[in-house]
């Protein structure tokens, strides 16, 4: 659990023309249960919607998911837009089937980190992994 | 017999409607030229003289005397938020729904020149929003500090991030502003909450704006100016749609109100997608939504209407030469009460009204966006889907006095060549024949069921 003193706000959504709503709901549930404040902007979300939502809610991190293989195109430029909107140092996480076909994960991860994402997750990642990373990245120490 | 006197102080005319509440019967209507500059009561007195004959030569005792007003520019507001599509839009919706005329809409951190602009426009009320509850505080605090420097915008309603509200209030109070704090117009990203701000605007209107517009003098005779006229019309639309505890309403509906200066569209409808496979995006829309098109009017805004629609299109609808259409439009601009005299002038007025309805509805209705995905074509809906709304009501001088109001109202309908604009497809056309919607909105404040029956009785099929 996140400690009481500060609740982190996460903007969560499925980017581009992707309509995978079920996974999105599962993520919302998992992150909310873990004690985060989740702002879910739903499926088919544009980069601008992620940014606008983060600006209004003063979010700590943007969590992008993409399952239909076009994540690479959809995510390109998100960091730059965040910089333009004055929230350049926001944490950006991305996960899912991010590229077309079966590609080497290490290369994919490298590509997304180079695009300005702080973390990228391969298909099949459990929510807990991202939860642990969030807590670590924001300096919350997990007890036991 | 229970009688009600319903008064609408307009910029040009003061219109009065005398109603027999028990029989739900309009006994008399009249109007007198409004004189805001000298004495607001003059127009009212003239109108009252006119209705005396209906009561045997003396004015009866009216149990309720209620008024709305759009005199002296109505309620003039500025709306400020953070992100244009989010809190700025929410603030705009709140102001429009309260019956205000919007002078300017501002996003992000205000600049000195924007502050000058705001000051220059002399707003009655500034609505300050920005940030969801617990969200961004920086911008609303910055904007409060900037607003502290204004000379004129004295009444400020704060409807932004609750975590910043106290501090924002302090800054503005120290600057000598009159400040009200109300609930956030956008407490969460997907939760529009415009009602508390609307109520706060209306309360402020009653307390201060009425005074500023010289309407206080009228209050000795009437029981008070309750709301801006557009708010009364929206009130009536809502009542007619949803009904009261005792009587059912008509269901979802749209009101088209064409005036000399603006064309207003009110929709009382959920607007959820009616087709399968459509995903809704963006800010949720209010159930009672009002849009105002300041560039589409029959007289004061006739020239801007010509500019927005184009003289070629206007001419082609009338079948008259462009030059003739243009010169008529120039002629009627600023001749506020001019009525068409001959066939050609009727043609042009009809075309102006029809195209104003067309464009205003296009801007009010939601749209579908076609997106190609790996799974095929998908649709995203922005705004309200009004395709299945069963009633479309026309009001405003040009519609009410027109021999064939359908010609105008049909401009609002769904168009085959514009399939992505979600306009009504097969609504029943109703006409506010006695021009009483504003009066109904007022009466609804004291006798909702009687007001509803009155509205039903006088909305005739067009």
Interface residues (C-beta under 8 A of the other chain):
Chain A: X9 X17 X18 X19 X37 X39 X41 X42 X43 X44 X48 X49 X52 X53 X55 X56 X57 X58 X59 X68 X69 X70
Chain B: X82 X83 X85 X86 X87 X130 X131 X132 X134 X135 X136 X137 X186 X188 X189 X190 X279 X281 X371 X372 X373 X374 X375 X378 X380
